[in-house]
């Protein structure tokens, strides 16, 4: 049984924002307009050791104003059918509207576990506004602010008891090669994907710009399984929501192992296609040129002009009628690698330099490299593409990834900046240890804290570099100590190094800090020592009483490393505060400098006497 959480509700209640928070990603496009999401969008989440899938859906509506609404409703109903638990999201600021009642009626018929979540409870004066949603008769209502994350933990705590306790392995699809379908709007990308899948999964309409998010599907052909990424239509000069759509397409080009460039053969190659070809060449991936809408031999003869794009032999298909699709799939599986690029390992430890713009990441990168590999300028946001290089440093060879600076609200950035933010998040996923660079000469900002939180939630080893130390005087040093005590107390375990990147001062201290963090990240505690420690801890400080009963703790085991994951088996649920207490004492006893430590609880039936 799969652990699947589906997020449903009417348009513009914040479903995609919650999806991004649960999956710790920016995969879902978020915009303050209705109807942005159309297809079902899948992502992965983890809470207290449970891995699960999250489905984002388009806003459920019954009007006829939008030609996409019937297809969106179908996608919502399919998601409800798949789900283990359903999050029914409503807007606390508007209260119950007619469409909420219609969605509630649909969910009652599902006979699934349903959590009513009242979103946009962003301040204390909005607490209590959700009371009217109890009238749905669907049980407890949870207050949430998807934007700032308030209430997310309580919702996840309520969900995990309904998960399959045996389903904890990483999905096999993580190893599968990835194929990205890219092209201008309305060239038939989603139709082609439906043809590959043999079923109608992606929404298709005779209107440009139907697909917006990057949507992934698992496909099989000739005994080979692979992941297809459907993308929104790429535009050379996007505006509005097209900025994020095009940025998502470019990110898919980076994530994929093979690219399929779809062109409308009836229209021929346009100037915009030529521009996209330049991006495809920069990606340095195997690229298959596909001329779509070739319904017969006459159209095929007319389509040979696509050779002019310089991508080799065009493959002609009619996605609508299926002509040539089998031959195309044969060619694709021959080009695909056996294992996805994301899983390839070269043996070098991977380090990502991240932080807000203009804190000195590229200067530090160049100082480590001993040469100017990254452009450095006093203007914020100089770096846009990650620079990925093997560097000899501190007696070892490391794979360093320099990234663009993260801004506060990536979804409001321009196209290049938005793309840079996505690439930074991707670099964090790829790395083993993240070096968070802060400007020691300036106060610690909200953006700095957000970056640190991203690293912690991603479960990566962490080193905090206080850069520009040569600009720190005695007064600033005292002020910085107070800021660290106030803002960084939750990550006091992180390794911290003071550096002046421009002069190279103390750069030699970074390598030992990286090694320490990685050693902790991969450390195992012997089971006998772990349970001896736990027995003494529980004896001295038992877990708090919950529901009139005190949970009995049976034993603990280390379920994994990178980061260290511990599972405590008990007779009842253990409060989050006590789990944090166990984590603190684990750190005191076994030392884990430089890495987050995860403590999960498994409720186990009492042994029969």
N, C-alpha and C positions, 0 to 999 in steps of 0.2 A: 504494500500500500504506500502510495506517495503522500508526502506531506505538502499540501498545496493550499495557499491562502489566496483567495480571490477578492479583489477590492471592487465593489460595485456601488453605484449611486447615480443620481441624475448629473447632468453636465455642470462643471465648474464648482464642485464642492471640495476639490483638493485631492482627488484620488492619485493623480500622478506625482504630486509632491510627497504623499505618504509612500508611494511605491519607491521613489528615489531614496527615501529615508530608510525603509526596511531593507533595501538591497544595497545601501551605502554606495549609490551610483548616481549618475546623471543620465541614465538611459532614456527615461521618459521626458519628453519635452513638456515644459511647464510654461504656461502663458495665461495671463489674466483675461482670457476670453473663453467662451464656451466652445466645446466640441473639438479641442485640439487632438486628443487621442481618438483613434478610430479602430485600429487592429487590437487584438489581444497582444500584450507585451509581457514577456516572461523574464523574470530575474531570479537570483538566488539570494537567500538570507540565512542568517544563523543567529540563534539565541540560546544561551545556556547549553551549548553543545548540540542542539538540534538543528540540523540543516533542513531547509524547506524551500519550496518554490513560491514565488509571488506572481500573481497575474494582475496586471493593470488593464482596465477595460475602458472603452469609450462611455460617455455619459448616456444612460438609458433614457430614451425619450420616445413618445408615441405620436408626435406631430408629423406633418408631411412637408414641413418647411425645408428640411434638409434631405437631399436625395440619398445621402449616406445612412440615414437613420435606420432603415430596415436592416441593413447589413450590420450596423453597430449593435442593434438589439440582438441579432443572431450571435455575434461575438460574445456579448454579455451572457446570454443563455448558455452557450457552450462553456464559458468559464465557470458559471455556477454549477454546471453538471460535473466538471472536473474536480471542483474544490473539495478539500477536507473541511475547511473553515472559511466562512464568508464574512468579510468586513463590509457592513452596510454603512456607507459614509453619508452623513447629512451635514448641513450647514447650520451651526448654532446661531448665526447672526440673522438668518432669515426665518428660522422656525420651520414647521411642517408646511410643505406646499403639496399641491395635488400630485405632482410627479413622484414625490417621496412615498405617498400612499400606494401608488401603482407598483413601485419597486418593492415595497414591503409585502404587497400581496403576492408578487412573483416569488419572493424569498420564502414565504410561509409554505408554498407548495413544494419547495426543494427538500424539506425535511433534513437540511444540513444544520450544523452548528452555526449560529449567526451572532455576530457582535455588532451592536449598534454603536457607531463612533461619531460623536458630534465634533466636527472640526471647527477651526478658527476660534477656539477658546484661548485667545492670545494674551489675556490679561485677567486680573482678579475680578474686575467688574463684569466679566462675561461668565464667571463661574455660576452655575445654577440655571443658565439659559437653556440647558439641554434637558431640563426636567420634562418638558412636554413630549419628548420622543419616547418616553415610557409608554405612551398611549398606543404605540405599535403592538405592544404585547409580545415583544421579542426578547425580553429579559433586560439585564443591566445595560445602562448607557454609559459609555466611556467618554470623558472629556479629552480633547486632543488639540494641540497646535502642531500641525504637520510641518509648518514653516520652521519653528524653532525646536521641535522635537519633544515638547512637554507632553507627557502622558503616553509616549510610545512604549516605554518599559512595562507599564501596567497592562497595556493591550497585549503585548507579547507574552507576558506572564499568564494571561488568561487564555491564550491560544495554545501554548505548548502542551498542556495536559491532554489535548485531543489528537496529538501527533502520534504516529506509529513509532514506538520506542525502539524498534529494530532498524528503522530506516535512517541510518546515520552516515552512510558512506557517501563520498563525493561522487557525483554523477559521472558515469562513463563518458558522457558527451563532452566533458572537459578535455578529453584526449583526442576528440575527433577533429579532423581538418575542417577548415572554414572557407566557405565560398561566398564572396560578396557580389551581389547583383547591383550594379551602379549604372547611371545614365540620366539623361534629362527627364523632366516630367513627361508623363503620358507616352512613353515609348513601349510600354507593355511589360515592365519588370514584374509586377505582381501577377499578371496573367501567366507569365513564364514560370514563376515559382509554383503557382497552382498546378500547372501542367507537370512540372517535375514531381510534385508531391502526389499527384493523382487524385487530388481532392480540392475543394474550394475553401482554402484557409485564409488567404489574403483578400482583403476587400478590393474589388475591382469595379470601376465606373469609367465611363467615357468622358472623364473630366480630369484635367491636369491637377497634380498635387494631392491625390487621394492618400497615398502613404506618406506619413510624416516621421514616425519613430523608426529606429533600427529594430526590426523584428526578426527573430531567429526561429528557424524550423529545422527539425531533423529529417533528413532524406536518405533513402537507400536506393542504390542502383547496381545491378550486377554483383550483389553480395557486399558492396562497399557502403558504409554509412558515413555521412558527413553532415555538417551544419551549413544551412543556407541563410545568409543575412539579406533580408529585403531592406532596401533603403529608400528614403524619400528622393524625389527628383532633385538632382544637383543643378544649381544655377550659378553662372559666373558672377552676376551682380545681384545677389539676393537682397530683399528687404523684408521687414516685418518678421513673421514666423519662418519665412524661407531662410533666414540667416541660420537658425538652429537646425533646420532640416538639412541644409547643405553641409553644415559643420558635422552633423551626424554621419552623413555619407562619407566625408573625408576621414572620419575616425574609423569607419568600417573598412576603408581601404588599408588602414594601418593594421587593423586587427586580423585581416583575412590572410589566408595562405595563397589563394588564387582569386583573381578578379575577373568578373564577367561584365564587359562593357556592352550594354544594349543600346542599339541605335535603331530608329525607325527607318527601315529601308525604303519605304514609300516616299519619305520626305528627303532622305539622303543626309549626308554629313553637313551640319551647320557650323558656323564659327564657334558656337558654344561647345560643340563636340570637340573641335580642335583644342580649345582651352582645357577641357577635361582630360584629353589625351596627355597633355603636359603634366597634369597631376598624377596620372596613372604611371607615367614613366618615372617620376620622382619616387613613387612607392617601391619600385624595383621588385615587383611581384610578377609571376606568370600571369599574363593577361589574355583572355579569350574575347575576340571581337565577335559580337552576335548581331546580325542583321535580322530584325524581327519584322513581322507582317509580310513575309514572303510566302504568299499563298499558292504559287504555282511557278512553272518554269519561266514564264514570261517575266514575272516580277523578279525572279532570281537573276535573269540576264541583265535586267535594268539596275540591279543592286550591286554590280561588281565595282561600281565607283567607290565603294567603301574601302577598297584597297588603298586609296589615297590617304587614309588616316595614319598609315605607317605602322599598324599593329599586326601585320601579317595577314594570313588568309582569313576572310570573314566566314563565319558559320551561319548559314541561313536557316531560319525557322519561321513557322507560324505558330506562335504561342497559343493563339485562339483555337486553331484547328489541329494542332499537334504535329504538323508536317516538320520533319527533320529533328524533332525533340529527342528521339532515341539515339540517333547518331551523335547529337550534341552531348548527351549524358555520357555516352561511351568515351568521348574525347575528354570530358571533364574528369572522370574517375581515373583516366590515364595520367592526367596532369597533377592531380591532388597528391600531396605527400601521404605517407602511411600514418603519421602522427601529426597532430596540429602543432603549428609554430609556437603556440603559447606554452607547450610542454617541453620544447626542446631545451636541453641543458648543455652548456659548454664547460661546466666545472668551475667557473669563476663566480665569486660572490658578487651579488648585484646590489648596488648602492644608488639610491635616488636622492638628488639634492632638490629639496622643495622648500617653499616659503612664499610669502607675498612678494610683489614686485620690488625691485631695487634694494634688497637687503644684502646683496653681494654674493648671490649663489654662483654666478658666472665667474666672478673674480676668484672665489674659492676653487671652483673647478679648474680654472687656468693655473692657479697656484699649485694645485696638486699635480696637474699635468706637466707643469714646467714650460708651457707654451700657450699661446692664445688660440685655443680651440673654440671658445665661445665669444661672441661679440659683447663687449662691455661698453656701456654708455651711462651717463648720469641720468638719462631719461628712463622712467619706469617702463617696464614691459618690452625691453629690447629683444629678449629671447622669445621665440614663438614655437620653433620646432625643437624637440628634445635632441640633444647631442649625445650619442651613445658611443662610449669609447672605452677600450681596454687601457688601463693605466697602471704602471708600476709605482707602488707607493707603500712606504713603510715595510719594505721587504717582501711584499706580496703583489700579485696582479689582481686588480679589481675591475669590474665592469661598472663604470660610473655613468649615470644618466642625469644630465643637466636639463632642467625643465623651465618652462615659462612660469612666471609668478601667478599665483592664484589671486583673483580678485574676490570682493565680498559677495557679489551677486552675478554669478557666471551667466545665468539665464537672461540677463539684461545687457550683456556685453555685445560689442560688435562681432561680426562674423569671425575675424581672425582671433580676437581675444576669447571668444566662446570656444573656438576650436582648441586654442592653447590650454584652456582650463580642462577640457576633456582629455587632452593628451597628458596633462599632468596627473589626472586621476588614473589614467592607464599606466603611466610610469610607476605610480605607487603600487598598483596591482602586480606589476612585474618584479618589483624589487624585493629583497630580503630585509634590508635595513634602510631606514629613511633618515637622512640627515636634514633636520629642520633648521633652517638658517634664520636667525633673528638679528635685527639691527640693535646692538647693545646700546648705541648712542641715543636711541629713541624709545619712548614708552612702549611696552608690550601692548599690541592692539587686538581688537576682536578678530581680525583676519589671521593674526598669528595663532591665536587660541583655536580657531577653526581648523587650521592646518594640523595642529598638534592632535586635535580630536580625530581628524581623518586618519592619521597614522595609528592612533590607539585602536579605533574601531576596525581598521583593516588588519589588526593583529600583527603588525610589523615591529621588528626591533627598531629602537629609536636612539639617535644621538642628537642633542640640541646644541647647536653651535651659536655662541654669542659672538657675532662678527663685529668688526669695526671697533675692537677693544682699544685701539690706539686713540680713539676719540672720547673715551670714557674717563672723566675726571673723578675726584673723590666724592663730590656731591651726587653725581650721576650713579656712582657705584652704590652708594647707600640707598638711593631711590630704587635702583634695580633690585637690590636684595629684598626690599619690601614688596616689589611687584612679583618677584619669584615666589615669595612666601604666600602671596595673596592669589595669584593666578595659576601657578604651576604645582600646587600642592597635590593635585590628582595624578600627576605624572612625575612625582618626586623620584620614582625609580629610573627615569631616563638618564642616560649618560650626558654630562654637560661639559663642553669644552669652550674656553675663551680663545678667540683667534682674531688676528688682523690679516685678512686675506690678501690685501694689496701689498703688504710688506712680507708676507709669509710667516709672520710671528706666530709661533706655537702650532704651526700646521702639522708638525710631527706628532702632536698629541692626538690627532684625529684617528690614526690607524689603530693604536691600542684601544681606544674607546669603541671603535667598530668591532674589533675582535671580541672584546668583553661582551658587548651587546649580542653578537651572534652566538657566542658560547652559551649565554643565558637562554637565548631564543630556542636553542636546540637541546637544552639540558633535560635529562631524565632523573627522576627521584626513584630510588628502589622502593618497591611496594611495601616491604617490611618497615623501612624507615618512615614512609608516608603514614602508614596506619598506626605506628607507634606514636608519632607526633599527633595524629588526629585523636587517638584515644585519650592522650593527656590533655589535649585542648578541650574536648567535649566534657571530660571529667571536671575540669576547672571552670568552664563556662559553657553550660548546656545551651542548645538553641532555644529561642523564645517560644512560648506557648502560642499556638495558632488554632482558632476555633475550639478552644477549651481543651486541646490535646497538645502534648509536647511531642514533636516528632523524634523518633528514635533513629540515631545515626548508626548504620551497620558497618560500613567500610568505605574506603575511597581507592581510586585507581587513577593513574595518569593515562589519559586516553590518547594523548598525542603531544607532539612538539611543534615548534614553529608557528605560533607560540605555544608554550606549555599549557596543556588543557587538563584539568583535573575534574573527575566526576565523583560526587559524593552520593552514595546510595542511602536512602532513608525511608522511614515508614510514612512520611508526610512531607508536604512542601515546606521548604525552608525560605524564610524571608530574604529579600535581596540584601538588607543591611547585614545579616549574619553571614551571607556568602562573601560580602566585602571584608568582614572581620576575618574569615578563614583565609582569604587572599592575603591580607596584611600579615597575618601570623606565618603563612607559608613563606612569604618574602623574608621575614625576620629569621626563620629557621634555616632555609635552604639557599637564600640569596639569589635573586634574579635581577641583577642590575641591567638595565637597558632593554627590557622586554615586558610587554603586558603579560599578565597571567589570567587565565580564564578558569573560573570555577562554576561548574554546572551541577544540578541536582537531578537525580533520578529517583522517582518514587517507586519503591519496591514493596510488594505485598509482604506482610509479616509471615515469617515462617510458621507453618502449622505445628502446634505443640503436640 
